[in-house]
C-alpha cells in the first residue's frame, strides 16, 4: 500500500473544513445554518455569523482540519507500514 502524504492530506482537509466553516458563517448572515454556527461558536472563539466571524471560522477551521488530516495520515501510514508487497 502506498503511503499517504501527510502534508497533502493536511492541506486538503484543512482547506475543505476551513471553507465549510467559513462558508457556513457567511450563509448564517442570511439566515441559513445559524444553529451550526452557534454550536461551532462555542468551540471556535470569535466565530459568529458576521464577516469577521466567518473569516475567523475559516482560519480556525483550516487549522483544525489540517491537524485532523495530518493525524489521520500519520495513523494510516503507521497502520499500513510493512504491508507493502
C-alpha positions as CSV (number, residue, x, y, z in Angstrom):
1,X,0.0,0.0,0.0
2,X,1.2,3.5,-0.8
3,X,2.0,6.0,1.9
4,X,-0.3,9.0,2.2
5,X,1.3,12.4,2.1
6,X,0.9,13.9,5.5
7,X,1.3,17.5,4.1
8,X,-1.1,16.8,1.2
9,X,-3.8,15.4,3.4
10,X,-3.3,18.1,6.0
11,X,-3.7,20.8,3.3
12,X,-6.7,19.1,1.7
13,X,-8.6,18.5,5.0
14,X,-7.7,22.0,6.3
15,X,-9.0,23.7,3.1
16,X,-12.2,21.6,3.0
17,X,-13.1,22.2,6.6
18,X,-12.0,25.8,6.6
19,X,-14.1,26.6,3.6
20,X,-17.0,24.7,5.1
21,X,-16.9,26.5,8.4
22,X,-16.2,29.9,6.8
23,X,-19.0,29.4,4.3
24,X,-21.4,28.4,7.0
25,X,-20.6,31.6,8.8
26,X,-21.2,33.6,5.7
27,X,-24.5,31.8,5.0
28,X,-25.7,32.3,8.6
29,X,-25.6,36.0,8.0
30,X,-28.5,35.4,5.6
31,X,-30.4,33.1,8.0
32,X,-29.1,29.6,6.9
33,X,-27.3,27.4,9.3
34,X,-27.5,29.6,12.4
35,X,-27.7,26.6,14.8
36,X,-24.5,25.1,13.2
37,X,-22.6,28.4,13.6
38,X,-23.9,28.8,17.1
39,X,-22.7,25.4,18.1
40,X,-19.3,25.8,16.5
41,X,-19.0,29.3,18.0
42,X,-18.8,27.6,21.4
43,X,-15.7,25.8,20.2
44,X,-14.1,28.4,17.9
45,X,-13.7,31.7,19.9
46,X,-14.7,34.6,17.8
47,X,-16.7,32.6,15.3
48,X,-20.1,34.0,14.6
49,X,-22.5,35.0,11.8
50,X,-20.6,38.2,10.8
51,X,-18.0,38.9,8.1
52,X,-15.2,38.9,10.7
53,X,-16.6,35.8,12.4
54,X,-16.7,33.9,9.1
55,X,-13.1,34.8,8.5
56,X,-12.1,33.7,12.0
57,X,-14.0,30.5,11.4
58,X,-12.2,30.0,8.0
59,X,-8.8,30.3,9.7
60,X,-9.6,28.3,12.8
61,X,-11.3,25.7,10.6
62,X,-8.3,25.4,8.4
63,X,-6.0,24.9,11.4
64,X,-8.4,22.3,12.9
65,X,-8.8,20.4,9.7
66,X,-5.1,20.5,8.9
67,X,-4.3,18.9,12.3
68,X,-7.0,16.3,11.8
69,X,-5.7,15.5,8.3
70,X,-2.1,15.2,9.5
71,X,-3.1,12.9,12.4
72,X,-5.2,10.8,10.0
73,X,-2.3,10.4,7.5
74,X,0.1,9.5,10.3
75,X,-2.2,6.9,11.7
76,X,-2.9,5.5,8.2
77,X,0.8,5.3,7.4
78,X,1.6,3.6,10.7
79,X,-1.2,1.0,10.4
80,X,-0.3,0.1,6.8
81,X,3.5,0.1,7.5
82,X,5.1,-3.2,6.4
83,X,2.1,-4.3,4.4
84,X,3.7,-3.5,1.0
85,X,4.3,-6.3,-1.5
